[in-house]
Amino acid sequence: MALLKSSWLWRQTSVLKRWKLNWCDLWIDGSLCFYKSDNRRELEHRVSLKLACIDVQSGQECGGVTPPESNPRENLIVVHLMDGSTLNLCANSEDESIAWKLTLLQTRRNPVFTYDPYDDSYQAVPLNSRHTVYITPGAGPGTHQVVVQRDPFDGVVEHLALGMLAGMAAGAAMRSFLWMPLFFC
């Protein structure tokens, strides 16, 4: 999975409303992960932005949130979630706060598309842990080529269940045909 952005961010806890410094990773599938340290061994919290995020605000837009000590209000980032809760973050500078806001909004809105040359069309790819994503520089400046490698066993269970159902239907039909000569005697 491709990493879009990572740095140290202050995160306000939901229960005691105190600020904790966490290493934060934003992945291309929309997962916003918080770790205790930058070695990424102990996951503290994870938010799926593609499913849960409504809006992202930064700086003076964040009303009612007090930043941690020695940080100005311009460093704040507030992520509004679907369940009505908010995720309050604070960056180290105003520029970093704006960069996080733009990256969070871009991740939330932009799906990944793959090109199907047989249909001459683009299809949205749902990114999850079973897909591998590679991002390579494209032909021109500012363009990127995204290659999604799907799991080869994706959909095997559905095909197996459909095959079993078809086999049972064929067996029932064959069984009724075997008894048919006895009914006409």
Disulfide bonds with the S-S distance in Angstrom:
none
